[in-house]
Amino acid sequence: MDYAAKGAAALSASNYAEAAKLYTEAIKASPTSPDYHIKRSMAHQRSSPPDYQSALNDAESAVVFAQKRAKRELIVQAQMRRAIALFGLERYGDAEFVLGIVKRLDPKEKMLAIWEGKTATRLKTVAEDDSRREVKAKETPAIDTEKANILQDKQANKSESTGGSMQKPAQAQQMPAAPAQTPGNKIRHDWYQNSDSVYFTLLAKGVPKDKAVVDIQSRSLSISFPLITGSTFTLELDPLYAAIDADSSSFSIMSTKTEVVLRKAQPGLKWHALEGTETDNTSHDNPEKEQRSKLAHAVLSTDSAPKPAVAAAGAPSYPTSSRSGPKDWDKLAEDLTAKKPKAKASGDKASKGDADGDKDEDNDDDFNYDDEDGDPVNGFFKKLYAGADPNTRRAMMKSYTESGGTALSTNWDEVSKKPVEISPPDGMEAKKWGE
């Protein structure tokens, strides 16, 4: 029988007492399911009259189980149910604290604003020395899950006895067989963190507790155990992203996974990865030293960076995105416009050429711009380039080259400030060579 599905249907039909009983049966089959505890907490809270203490017990169990599974969404839901139950028990200080956890994990939680408003309103009416303002709750509640389940079983039996004769407890179910060991190449791991700890989970079934070795050091974590194939599985995290308090850290080997809680040596430090480098570890232990190191590195990098060679004395340097460094547009324009030597003919033609020498020297370029395979457009642009001043030439060369031939500008004041972007015609897309 699918008790969870029937419980969900009863919850949707607002039959909260029946939903609580059905989810109790579902929890017997899956005692560590965060979702089942969340739903049963909701049923207790919405019952008439509400059972806020049972709702809180379920919500806190759900928080612990969700954290062990590293399911952020379920953690948020469980903490939200926990805050609502604390509010119902008039523990307004604790409710406000837990709502703060929910806000940190998911600021967009749809019920958050409503319950924040309710809690703030109640706290305004409570005296400063009132015990209802006290904050005793912790982010990870300390629970006795076995005791909590026994209490819920008693509550369920009590509800059944109210409606009729007491039913006999079901016979103890046969203990399930130990799960088969996960192959070494399929073992995975996951982790998450809060301000105080890093929670590491090795997703491996059938780890032998008596033969497994979990070594927790201030800067490393090592897990090893024999596989049924005869080889040994070993996981080394060395060095860790930051130092930990090995004495306060702990681990637990279960039938389906191995969980390790690493207490941060520096609470509040956010880990960006599980592993780091020796340099990272040293700097994380001393934030001021890390900042000084970064500043020194920036200064040294700036001072020691290779400087591009100056092509000509006094030549200006312009912004560029080229990997080979800035281009000397003055030299490029000079090379392109350099006059080509002409072979002098003998006789009268040679004399005429000498006579016209002065005229040739006055020409800015002696290339035949009209003779470009009969293309009048190219001829036009070449004439435009030949008759332009040096700044205009630089603008034309720089814009045409950097844009990949898609733009041509004569405004050097504009082009010199930044690289010219590629502007393909409408309906076309610019791609790199080989794409």
FENHU-V906005 format. One line per field, one symbol per residue. ss: DSSP state (2 for helix, 1 for strand, 0 for the rest). phi: phi as a letter, one per 20 degrees, with the letter a starting at -180 (. if undefined). burial: b if it has 24 or more other ideal C-beta (glycine too) atoms within 12 Angstrom, else e. Layout:
ss->???
phi->???
burial->???
//
This chain:
ss->002222222222000222222222222220000222222222222200000222222222222222222002222222222222222200022222222222222000000222222222222200000022200000000000222222222222222222200000000000000000000222011111100011111110000000001111000111111100000111111101000111111111100001111111000000000010022222222022222222222222222200000000000000000000000022222222000000000002222222202222220000000000000222222222220002222222222222000000000222200000000000000000000
phi->.effffffffffemeffffffffffffffcfdfffffffffffffefcffdfffffgfffffffffffeldfffffffffffffffffemeffffffffffffffbfegfefffffffffffffedffefffefddfdfdfecdfffffffffffffffffferffeffffgffffffffffggfdfcbbbbbcfdbdddceecemffffdfcddddfcbcccbafeffoececcddbefgbfceffefbbbddfdacdcddfffcgnfeeeafdccffffffffcgffffffffffffffffeffdffefbfmffddfbdffenfeeffffffffdffefdfeeemffffffffegfffffffbdfefedclmefffffffffffeefgffffffffffffemndbbcdefgefffbfeffcffgnccecffnf
burial->eebbeebbebbeeeebbbbbbbbbbbbbeebbbbbbbbbbbbbbbbbeeebbbbbbbbbbbbbbbbbbbbbbebbbbbbbbbbbbbbbbbbbbbbbbbbbbbeebeeebebbeebbebbeeebeeeeeeeebeeeebebbbebebeebbebbbebbeebeeeeeeeeeeeeeeeeeeeeebbebeebebbbbbbebbbbbbbbbbbbeeeebebebebbbbbbbbebeeeeebebebebbbbbbebeebebebeebbbbbbbbbbbeebebeebbbeeebbebbbeeeeeeeeeeeeeeeeeeeeeeeeeeeeeeeebeeeeeeebbbbbebbeeebeeeeeeeeeeeeeeeeeeeeeeeeeeebeeeeeeeeeeeeeeeebeebbebeeebbbbbbbbbbbeeeebbbbebeebbeeebeeeeeeeeeeeeeee
//
